[in-house]
Amino acid sequence: QSLLFKRNSFSHESEVRALVVDRHGRAKSGLLPLVIDPHAVIQSVYIDSRATSSMVEIYSRHLSKEINFRGKIGRSTLYDPPSELVVDLPRR
């Protein structure tokens, strides 16, 4: 059941999860091969916001040049601080 729950902080991902039950025993070694076109189902890839700029560049280059990924590639801003933070302190 925990596979069906998504943390609120990741709700922006709009992901789809597929749960497959192998009732006919077709899975070999616990794996069930599925034929999909990743370019048709993956629209964007966001790299961990804690990754260094050089790691983001390496992953981005690999995805676009080696894998020929045509979607959006970028660094996640999930853990970035807000661009403007205002804290109102009570006056005494």
PyMOL commands that set and color helices and strands:
alter all, ss='L'
color gray80, all
select helices_A, chain A and resi 2-4+8-13+38-41+53-66
alter helices_A, ss='H'
color red, helices_A
select strands_A, chain A and resi 44-47+72-75
alter strands_A, ss='S'
color yellow, strands_A
deselect
rebuild
show_as cartoon
